[in-house]
């Protein structure tokens, strides 16, 4: 438990220091930090995979074009919390080497971790956690 708290504190402290110094983290690093935070504080709810798409280069922000020849993989999913339905997508390009991504099949149920203070902020897959079944 202490280890998780220390990791979360490190992620938050790193983001805070970067902002104080006027530097924004690279978009992939910001996404990694978001996943780490949600993996720690997130509550789990049942969801459903709705699609797996690749976004063309012209739809990708400039700073992300340096990876994967400008193509990004997005997993789309939906979930409901307290009667409110959410539909969102997560960029999983940097997680491409993780085991289990072959289990992303449209229509299958999955576990979603969400931020209890901001339920629209969620993940389906993290660096060391997966809601895929």
C-alpha positions as CSV (number, residue, x, y, z in Angstrom):
1,X,0.0,0.0,0.0
2,X,2.8,2.4,0.9
3,X,4.5,1.6,-2.4
4,X,1.4,2.6,-4.4
5,X,1.1,5.9,-2.4
6,X,4.8,6.7,-3.0
7,X,4.4,6.0,-6.7
8,X,1.3,8.2,-7.0
9,X,3.1,11.0,-5.0
10,X,6.0,10.8,-7.4
11,X,3.8,11.0,-10.4
12,X,1.9,14.0,-9.0
13,X,5.2,15.7,-7.8
14,X,6.8,15.2,-11.2
15,X,3.8,16.8,-13.0
16,X,3.7,19.7,-10.5
17,X,7.5,20.4,-10.9
18,X,7.2,20.3,-14.7
19,X,4.4,22.8,-14.6
20,X,6.3,25.1,-12.1
21,X,9.3,25.1,-14.5
22,X,7.1,25.9,-17.4
23,X,7.7,22.6,-19.2
24,X,4.8,20.4,-20.4
25,X,5.5,16.7,-20.5
26,X,5.5,15.0,-23.9
27,X,1.9,13.9,-24.7
28,X,2.9,10.2,-24.3
29,X,4.4,10.9,-20.9
30,X,1.3,12.9,-19.8
31,X,-0.8,9.9,-20.9
32,X,1.4,7.5,-18.9
33,X,1.1,9.7,-15.8
34,X,-2.7,9.8,-16.3
35,X,-2.8,6.0,-16.5
36,X,-0.7,5.6,-13.4
37,X,-2.9,8.0,-11.4
38,X,-6.1,6.3,-12.5
39,X,-4.6,2.8,-11.8
40,X,-4.0,4.0,-8.2
41,X,-7.2,6.0,-7.4
42,X,-9.6,4.4,-9.8
43,X,-12.7,2.5,-8.9
44,X,-13.7,-0.3,-11.1
45,X,-17.0,-0.5,-13.0
46,X,-18.3,-2.8,-15.7
47,X,-18.1,-1.5,-19.3
48,X,-18.1,-2.7,-22.9
49,X,-15.6,-2.4,-25.7
50,X,-17.3,-0.6,-28.6
51,X,-14.6,-0.4,-31.2
52,X,-10.8,-0.6,-32.0
53,X,-9.7,2.0,-34.5
54,X,-6.5,3.4,-36.0
55,X,-6.4,7.1,-36.5
56,X,-4.9,8.4,-39.8
57,X,-1.9,10.6,-39.7
58,X,-3.8,13.8,-40.6
59,X,-6.0,13.3,-37.5
60,X,-3.0,13.0,-35.1
61,X,-1.6,16.1,-33.3
62,X,1.8,17.1,-34.6
63,X,3.8,16.1,-31.5
64,X,2.5,12.5,-31.7
65,X,3.4,12.0,-35.3
66,X,6.9,10.8,-34.5
67,X,5.6,7.5,-33.3
68,X,4.1,4.6,-35.3
69,X,4.3,6.5,-38.6
70,X,1.7,9.0,-37.4
71,X,-0.9,6.2,-36.8
72,X,-2.5,5.8,-33.4
73,X,-4.5,2.9,-32.0
74,X,-7.6,3.8,-30.0
75,X,-9.8,1.5,-28.1
76,X,-13.4,2.8,-27.7
77,X,-15.5,1.7,-24.8
78,X,-18.6,2.7,-22.8
79,X,-19.6,2.5,-19.1
80,X,-22.3,3.9,-16.8
81,X,-22.0,5.4,-13.3
82,X,-25.0,6.4,-11.2
83,X,-27.2,6.4,-14.3
84,X,-24.9,8.5,-16.4
85,X,-23.5,6.8,-19.5
86,X,-20.0,7.6,-20.8
87,X,-18.5,6.7,-24.2
88,X,-14.8,7.4,-24.6
89,X,-11.6,6.2,-26.3
90,X,-8.1,5.5,-24.9
91,X,-4.9,5.8,-27.0
92,X,-3.2,2.5,-26.6
93,X,-0.4,3.1,-29.1
94,X,2.4,3.1,-26.5
95,X,0.9,0.0,-24.9
96,X,1.2,-2.0,-28.1
97,X,3.8,-4.4,-26.8
98,X,1.7,-5.5,-23.8
99,X,0.2,-8.9,-23.6
100,X,-3.5,-9.2,-23.9
101,X,-4.2,-6.5,-26.5
102,X,-5.4,-9.3,-28.8
103,X,-8.4,-9.6,-26.5
104,X,-9.8,-6.3,-27.6
105,X,-13.0,-7.5,-29.3
106,X,-15.9,-5.3,-30.0
107,X,-18.9,-6.1,-27.9
108,X,-17.1,-7.9,-25.1
109,X,-17.5,-6.7,-21.5
110,X,-14.5,-5.2,-19.8
111,X,-13.6,-3.6,-16.5
112,X,-13.0,0.2,-16.5
113,X,-11.1,2.2,-13.9
114,X,-12.5,5.7,-13.4
115,X,-11.6,8.7,-11.2
116,X,-14.3,8.9,-8.5
117,X,-13.9,12.7,-8.4
118,X,-14.2,13.0,-12.2
119,X,-16.0,9.9,-13.6
120,X,-15.4,10.9,-17.2
121,X,-11.7,10.3,-16.7
122,X,-11.1,6.6,-17.2
123,X,-8.9,3.8,-18.5
124,X,-9.4,0.4,-19.9
125,X,-5.7,-0.6,-19.9
126,X,-2.7,0.6,-17.9
127,X,1.0,-0.3,-17.9
128,X,0.5,-2.9,-15.2
129,X,-3.3,-3.4,-15.2
130,X,-5.9,-4.4,-17.8
131,X,-9.6,-4.5,-17.7
132,X,-9.7,-6.9,-20.7
133,X,-11.0,-10.4,-20.1
